[in-house]
Amino acid sequence: MRELLKHLAITILARGNAFPTILTDKKLLQTFMHKLFPVSAGMELIRLGPERDGGYLVPDDLVGIEACFSPGVSFVSGFEKDCADLGMKVFLADRSVEQPAEPHNLFCFTKKYIGVTTNEDFMSIDEWVASSLPQSQSDLLLQIDIEGYEYETFLGISDSLLRRFRIIVAEFHSLHYLWSQPFFALASHAFEKILQTHSCVHIHPNNYNPPLNSGGICIPPVSEFTFLRNDRISNRQYANIFPHSLDSDNSADNPHFPLPKCWYNDE
């Protein structure tokens, strides 16, 4: 209920073009969004994981990926199971649960949160990968859904490890706060770091919360982004068909919210 009231308050403020912090310049926000316009990677997208929540679209470029790293363990582990069934080792981490939602002989679970420090409760992503796959330099897949800690995790990841992730699937939270200049500074730096080596190939809004409309810009509060490393992309051009035929609403009980046109090139 508190989150619902908070979202309602922000929506009312946004309609009046008012925020409790300094407002992000609209042109700066639009330029940022343009950098995230999904591109066609010259290959098909496939779905790993179940319909509804917990399934994601990834490029059909999985051969040669040694392992999937998946911080944030939910009530389903279908994405991770599909990766394991393809022969990947799967490393999962979450301090708030005792084990993954389902077992698999290729699963390895660590009872810690992933963040920027290492202590009793947290582990940095660099240390997690290094301790899980010592001596390895092979390509990896990252699927991350850690309720807002994704920003600091991406800012803290080393450039060398970031380049090892051929595919990144990340759920980004609180995107409606991009209108807030302090949050925009944090979030845009995290995205800019990813975009140094990767390009966005798909965006899917999570329909648990309705999008925020302000100043002619529509922002879903939570969205799933798929990135592919630039060296894997051929015949680059903008993707312009949304939703994808394999997309599925996260919640069957909530209204469907397609990806707003301001998030992709529809020409």
Helices and strands as residue ranges (DSSP letters): H 2-15, H 26-35, E 39-40, E 45-48, E 56-59, E 67-71, H 78-85, E 89-93, E 107-110, E 113-115, E 122-124, H 125-132, E 140-144, H 150-156, H 159-164, E 165-172, G 175-179, H 181-195, E 198-205, E 212-214, E 217-219, E 223-229, G 230-232, E 237-238, G 261-263
